[in-house]
């Protein structure tokens, strides 16, 4: 095999120590062990520079690699962050020394692929957005715990109103914790827009007021309120970060959002997230059917908007975990594996694809056809694949998304079917004639 990276090194990343292997002719002792403290990592970087190392391969083990990655890149060393699944050794005894030497050998011959890592400003945005998403998940669990406690006291409020986190739910919970037990007085706190009548709400608030469960309810409400404050803090940091990013388009040119495209709940309230996304990317990703501003923000926070990082749209689809995983032997597909994906953007795109079921758009018609043919799970993945390709083209070429409509898709699919039937009839010596 041809040597691709002659001045390479392999690092086995660990929690307490890192093992490093360099070519035998680069140092008297080509395998070294370094600690995990910052001074140890700097010493490792200096040793690698002294050995003339230009590229390093290491596995993305947990979060232990991040500090080392930054220090090595600061020294001008190109770091290949590789998937551990691509570096499996031959069967037998496995040690840290063997692992770093095996990484060195694979990297020397160019057998390892470098993982995608976005630029610094996207990494910062990703940190704020992921922290916000975690707080939202914790807040949802607090709401579930509130519902459980109320049900244990036979307070069936969740059956009268749709959401405890709304205006009515929070007002009633606040009054309960302040000592109010009269169901009629509590029911008067309902918002007029609630579908349930005051009488129904009052009946749902009759139960047994156990002191231990009221204590749990109090703690869950306080936790929910604290999490809402943290979410607002994340929004503030995200807004400040957007203000530091370059402008690619004038938000005044952004068309008004359609009513059915408005994201509900969990949308930042301190600033217009859709306008900021349009300003820094130059395109309106929410124009894609099934995409709202939260989905678009997650995609940008995970992959960024510089599509030059991906050679083709297929590479982006593969990174998102939306490409099929076929087993090919003898030029034929002999099996298919269900590829487990933990990519946040890919998972959210599949959820967004599921909302196309009742959409009277081009993508909606395509999704319904695939759903009837492949089933819902495969159809969602296929449509998420399609949406990812549209996102790639919009971000790379600055194209606008224009929906051609359900009728256009049905006519196009009908023409494809007619061509296929005409070809099949011709092969059988027959001829298709239009119906009179």
matplotlib code that plots the C-alpha trace (Angstrom):
import matplotlib.pyplot as plt

x = [0.0, 1.1, 2.1, -0.3, 0.8, 4.5, 4.7, 1.8, 1.0, -1.7, -3.2, -5.3, -7.4, -8.3, -9.7, -6.5, -3.8, -3.2, -0.9, 0.9, 2.7, 5.0, 7.0, 10.1, 12.5, 11.0, 12.0, 14.2, 11.1, 8.3, 5.5, 4.9, 2.3, 1.1, -1.3, -4.6, -3.7, -3.2, 0.5, 0.7, -1.2, 1.1, 4.1, 2.6, 2.1, 5.7, 7.0, 5.0, 6.3, 9.8, 9.3, 8.2, 4.7, 2.2, -1.0, -2.5, -5.3, -7.3, -10.7, -13.6, -13.8, -16.5, -15.5, -11.9, -10.5, -11.8, -9.0, -6.3, -7.8, -7.7, -4.1, -2.8, -4.5, -3.0, 0.4, -0.4, -0.9, -3.7, -6.0, -8.0, -10.9, -12.0, -15.0, -14.0, -16.1, -13.6, -10.6, -11.5, -8.3, -7.8, -9.2, -6.9, -5.5, -6.1, -3.9, -3.5, -0.1, -1.4, -4.3, -2.2, 0.2, -2.8, -4.2, -0.7, -0.6, -4.1, -3.6, -0.2, -1.8, -4.7, -7.3, -9.1, -11.8, -11.7, -15.0, -16.8, -16.3, -17.9, -16.2, -15.8, -18.8, -21.1, -19.7, -20.5, -24.1, -24.4, -23.4, -26.1, -28.8, -28.1, -28.1, -31.5, -32.9, -31.8, -33.6, -36.7, -36.6, -36.2, -39.1, -41.3, -40.4, -41.4, -44.8, -45.3, -44.4, -47.0, -49.7, -48.8, -49.0, -52.4, -53.7, -52.6, -54.7, -57.6, -57.3, -58.2, -57.1, -55.1, -58.4, -60.0, -57.1, -54.6, -51.4, -50.4, -47.7, -50.2, -51.7, -54.6, -52.6, -49.9, -52.5, -54.4, -51.2, -50.0, -53.3, -53.3, -49.8, -50.9, -53.6, -56.7, -58.9, -62.3, -62.7, -65.1, -62.7, -59.9, -62.0, -62.6, -58.8, -59.3, -58.5, -61.6, -60.0, -60.1, -62.6, -63.7, -66.4, -65.9, -68.2, -66.0, -62.8, -64.3, -65.4, -61.8, -60.4, -62.2, -60.0, -58.0, -55.3, -52.5, -49.8, -46.9, -48.1, -48.6, -44.9, -43.8, -46.1, -44.5, -41.0, -41.9, -43.4, -40.3, -38.1, -40.2, -40.0, -36.2, -35.8, -37.9, -35.5, -32.5, -34.1, -34.5, -30.8, -29.8, -32.0, -30.1, -26.7, -27.9, -29.1, -25.8, -24.0, -26.1, -25.2, -21.5, -22.1, -21.8, -24.9, -25.7, -29.2, -31.5, -34.2, -36.6, -36.8, -38.0, -41.6, -44.2, -44.5, -47.6, -49.9, -49.5, -45.7, -45.6, -43.7, -45.6, -44.1, -40.4, -39.7, -37.3, -39.3, -36.6, -35.8, -37.1, -35.1, -36.4, -35.1, -31.6, -31.4, -32.3, -29.8, -26.8, -27.6, -29.1, -32.0, -35.3, -35.2, -38.6, -40.0, -39.4, -42.7, -42.5, -39.7, -40.4, -37.9, -36.9, -36.1, -34.1, -32.2, -31.3, -29.9, -27.8, -26.5, -25.5, -24.0, -23.6, -24.3, -21.0, -21.8, -18.3, -17.4, -19.4, -18.2, -21.7, -25.2, -24.8, -22.1, -24.4, -27.1, -24.7, -23.5, -27.1, -27.6, -30.3, -28.6, -29.5, -27.0, -26.9, -24.8, -23.4, -21.8, -21.2, -22.6, -26.0, -27.7, -27.8, -29.1, -29.9, -29.0, -31.0, -28.6, -28.9, -28.4, -27.9, -27.5, -29.9, -30.5, -31.2, -33.6, -35.5, -35.8, -37.5, -40.0, -40.5, -41.1, -43.9, -45.8, -46.2, -49.0, -51.8, -49.9, -51.3, -47.8, -45.3, -43.4, -46.7, -47.9, -44.5, -44.5, -48.0, -47.0, -43.8, -45.8, -48.3, -45.5, -42.7, -44.5, -44.3, -40.7, -39.0, -41.0, -40.1, -36.4, -36.7, -38.4, -35.9, -33.2, -35.0, -35.3, -31.6, -30.7, -32.9, -31.2, -27.8, -28.7, -30.3, -27.3, -24.6, -26.1, -28.4, -31.5, -35.0, -37.4, -40.6, -43.3, -44.8, -47.9, -49.6, -51.2, -47.9, -46.4, -49.5, -49.3, -45.5, -46.0, -48.8, -46.6, -43.9, -46.4, -47.6, -44.1, -43.4, -46.6, -46.0, -42.5, -43.8, -46.6, -44.1, -41.9, -45.0, -45.9, -48.9, -49.9, -51.6, -54.5, -56.2, -59.5, -62.4]
y = [0.0, 3.6, 5.8, 8.8, 10.4, 9.8, 12.2, 10.8, 9.7, 7.7, 8.6, 6.3, 8.7, 7.8, 9.4, 9.4, 8.9, 9.1, 6.7, 8.1, 6.3, 7.8, 6.2, 4.3, 6.6, 9.7, 9.1, 6.9, 5.8, 5.8, 5.0, 7.4, 7.9, 11.3, 12.4, 14.2, 17.5, 20.5, 20.6, 17.0, 17.7, 20.7, 18.4, 15.9, 18.6, 19.8, 16.2, 15.6, 18.9, 17.9, 14.5, 16.3, 15.1, 16.8, 14.8, 12.9, 10.3, 9.8, 8.3, 10.5, 8.9, 10.6, 14.2, 13.4, 14.3, 17.9, 19.5, 17.6, 18.5, 22.2, 22.1, 20.1, 22.3, 25.4, 23.8, 23.5, 19.8, 18.5, 16.2, 13.4, 12.7, 9.2, 7.0, 4.1, 1.7, 2.4, 1.4, -2.1, -4.2, -7.8, -10.3, -10.9, -9.2, -5.4, -3.0, 0.8, 0.4, -1.8, 0.6, 3.7, 1.7, 0.3, 3.9, 5.0, 2.2, 2.8, 6.6, 6.3, 4.4, 6.8, 4.3, 6.5, 9.1, 12.5, 13.3, 16.5, 19.3, 22.7, 26.0, 27.7, 30.1, 27.2, 25.1, 28.0, 28.2, 24.5, 24.7, 27.3, 25.5, 22.0, 23.4, 25.0, 21.8, 20.0, 22.5, 22.1, 18.3, 18.8, 21.2, 18.7, 16.1, 18.5, 19.0, 15.2, 15.0, 17.7, 15.8, 12.6, 14.2, 15.9, 12.5, 10.9, 13.4, 12.7, 16.3, 15.6, 19.1, 17.5, 16.2, 19.6, 21.7, 20.6, 22.0, 22.6, 25.0, 27.4, 30.5, 28.7, 25.8, 27.9, 30.3, 27.4, 25.7, 29.0, 29.4, 25.8, 26.3, 29.5, 27.5, 27.9, 24.8, 26.0, 24.4, 27.2, 30.0, 28.0, 27.5, 31.3, 31.6, 29.8, 31.8, 32.6, 30.8, 27.4, 25.1, 23.5, 25.4, 26.8, 24.0, 21.3, 22.8, 23.1, 19.5, 18.4, 20.3, 18.2, 15.7, 14.9, 17.4, 15.3, 17.2, 15.0, 15.3, 19.0, 19.2, 17.3, 19.6, 22.7, 21.4, 20.5, 23.9, 25.6, 23.4, 24.3, 28.0, 27.8, 25.9, 28.6, 31.2, 29.2, 28.8, 32.6, 33.0, 30.6, 32.7, 35.8, 34.2, 32.9, 36.4, 37.9, 35.3, 36.0, 39.7, 38.8, 36.8, 38.4, 39.5, 37.6, 39.0, 41.8, 40.5, 43.2, 41.1, 38.0, 37.2, 36.9, 33.4, 31.4, 30.6, 26.8, 27.3, 29.1, 27.2, 26.7, 26.7, 26.7, 29.5, 32.2, 35.2, 37.8, 38.0, 36.8, 33.6, 33.3, 36.7, 36.0, 32.7, 34.4, 37.2, 34.9, 32.2, 34.3, 31.8, 31.0, 27.3, 27.6, 27.8, 24.1, 22.2, 20.5, 22.8, 25.3, 27.7, 25.3, 22.5, 25.0, 26.3, 22.7, 21.9, 25.0, 24.5, 20.9, 21.3, 25.0, 26.8, 26.4, 23.5, 23.5, 21.2, 18.5, 17.5, 16.5, 16.5, 12.8, 13.4, 15.6, 13.0, 10.4, 12.6, 13.1, 9.3, 9.4, 7.4, 3.7, 1.1, -1.6, -4.7, -5.3, -8.5, -9.4, -6.1, -6.8, -5.7, -8.8, -7.2, -4.0, -2.9, -0.6, 2.2, 3.6, 7.4, 9.6, 12.8, 15.4, 17.2, 13.9, 12.8, 16.1, 16.0, 12.6, 14.1, 17.0, 14.6, 13.0, 16.3, 16.2, 13.5, 16.1, 18.7, 19.7, 20.3, 18.7, 17.1, 16.1, 14.2, 12.5, 11.5, 10.0, 7.9, 6.6, 5.9, 3.7, 1.9, 1.6, 2.2, 5.1, 4.6, 4.2, 6.9, 9.4, 8.6, 8.9, 12.3, 13.5, 12.5, 14.6, 17.6, 17.4, 17.6, 20.6, 22.3, 21.6, 23.2, 26.2, 26.9, 26.1, 27.9, 30.5, 29.1, 29.8, 26.9, 27.1, 24.6, 23.4, 22.0, 18.6, 18.7, 19.1, 16.1, 13.9, 14.9, 14.2, 10.8, 9.9, 10.7, 8.4, 5.6, 6.0, 5.9, 2.7, 1.0, 2.0, 0.5, -2.7, -3.0, -2.5, -5.3, -7.6, -6.5, -4.5, -0.9, 1.4, 3.5, 6.3, 5.7, 6.9]
z = [0.0, -0.7, 2.2, 2.3, 5.6, 6.2, 9.2, 11.1, 14.7, 16.4, 19.8, 22.0, 24.0, 27.6, 30.7, 32.8, 30.2, 26.5, 24.6, 21.5, 18.7, 16.1, 13.3, 14.6, 12.8, 14.4, 18.0, 20.1, 22.0, 19.5, 21.9, 24.9, 27.6, 28.7, 31.4, 31.0, 32.7, 30.5, 31.1, 30.0, 26.8, 26.0, 26.6, 24.2, 21.5, 21.9, 21.7, 18.5, 16.9, 17.9, 16.1, 12.9, 13.1, 10.7, 11.1, 14.0, 14.2, 17.3, 18.2, 19.2, 22.7, 24.8, 25.4, 26.4, 23.0, 22.9, 25.0, 23.2, 19.8, 20.5, 21.8, 18.8, 16.3, 18.0, 17.3, 13.6, 13.7, 11.5, 13.6, 12.1, 14.4, 13.4, 14.3, 16.6, 14.4, 11.6, 13.6, 14.8, 15.3, 14.4, 17.0, 19.9, 23.0, 23.0, 24.9, 24.8, 23.2, 20.4, 19.8, 19.2, 17.0, 15.0, 14.6, 13.4, 10.8, 9.4, 9.3, 7.6, 4.6, 4.5, 5.6, 8.1, 7.3, 9.1, 10.9, 10.2, 12.8, 12.1, 12.5, 15.9, 15.6, 14.8, 17.7, 20.0, 18.6, 19.0, 22.7, 23.5, 21.4, 22.9, 26.4, 25.6, 24.3, 27.4, 29.6, 27.5, 28.0, 31.7, 31.8, 30.0, 32.6, 35.3, 33.6, 33.5, 37.2, 38.0, 36.0, 37.9, 41.3, 40.5, 39.3, 42.5, 44.3, 41.8, 40.5, 36.8, 35.5, 32.7, 31.3, 31.3, 29.8, 27.2, 28.8, 32.4, 31.2, 29.7, 31.2, 32.9, 34.2, 35.8, 37.3, 38.9, 40.2, 41.7, 43.5, 44.8, 46.2, 47.9, 49.8, 47.7, 47.8, 46.5, 43.1, 42.0, 42.8, 41.1, 38.0, 37.6, 36.8, 33.5, 30.3, 28.2, 25.3, 27.1, 25.4, 28.7, 30.5, 34.0, 35.4, 33.8, 35.1, 38.6, 38.6, 37.6, 40.6, 43.2, 44.9, 48.0, 49.0, 50.5, 52.1, 50.9, 47.3, 47.6, 48.7, 45.5, 43.4, 44.9, 44.1, 40.5, 39.9, 41.3, 39.1, 36.0, 36.7, 37.3, 34.0, 32.2, 33.5, 32.3, 28.8, 28.7, 29.6, 26.7, 24.4, 25.5, 24.8, 21.5, 20.5, 21.4, 19.4, 16.3, 16.6, 16.1, 12.9, 9.4, 7.5, 4.3, 3.5, 4.6, 7.0, 5.5, 2.4, 4.3, 3.4, 6.1, 7.6, 6.6, 9.5, 9.2, 9.4, 12.7, 15.3, 18.6, 22.1, 22.9, 20.4, 21.7, 22.8, 23.1, 19.4, 16.0, 15.4, 11.8, 10.9, 12.3, 10.5, 7.2, 7.9, 8.5, 5.9, 3.1, 2.6, 4.2, 5.3, 6.8, 3.2, 2.9, 3.6, 7.0, 8.3, 11.0, 12.6, 15.4, 12.9, 10.8, 13.8, 14.9, 11.4, 11.3, 14.9, 14.0, 10.5, 10.0, 6.7, 4.9, 2.6, 1.1, 4.0, 2.2, -1.3, -2.4, -1.0, -0.6, 2.0, 4.0, 3.9, 5.1, 7.9, 9.0, 9.1, 6.4, 3.7, 3.1, 4.3, 1.7, 1.6, -1.9, -3.1, -6.7, -7.8, -6.2, -3.1, -0.9, 2.3, 4.1, 7.6, 9.7, 10.5, 14.0, 13.9, 16.9, 14.8, 16.2, 12.9, 11.1, 13.8, 13.7, 9.9, 10.1, 12.6, 10.3, 7.4, 9.3, 9.4, 5.6, 5.8, 5.4, 3.4, 0.0, -1.4, -3.7, -0.8, 0.9, -2.2, -2.5, 1.1, 0.9, -2.1, -0.4, 2.8, 1.0, -0.8, 1.9, 5.2, 7.5, 9.0, 5.7, 4.1, 6.8, 6.4, 2.6, 2.8, 5.4, 2.9, 0.3, 2.7, 3.5, -0.2, -0.6, 2.4, 0.9, -2.5, -0.8, 1.4, -1.2, -4.2, -2.5, -4.2, -3.0, -2.4, -4.5, -4.0, -7.3, -5.6, -5.2, -8.6, -10.4, -8.6, -9.4, -13.1, -13.1, -11.4, -13.8, -16.8, -15.4, -14.9, -18.5, -19.9, -17.9, -19.0, -22.6, -22.6, -21.0, -23.5, -26.4, -25.0, -25.1, -28.6, -27.5, -27.8, -25.2, -26.4, -24.6, -23.0, -25.1]

ax = plt.figure().add_subplot(projection="3d")
ax.plot(x, y, z, "-o")
ax.set_aspect("equal")
plt.show()
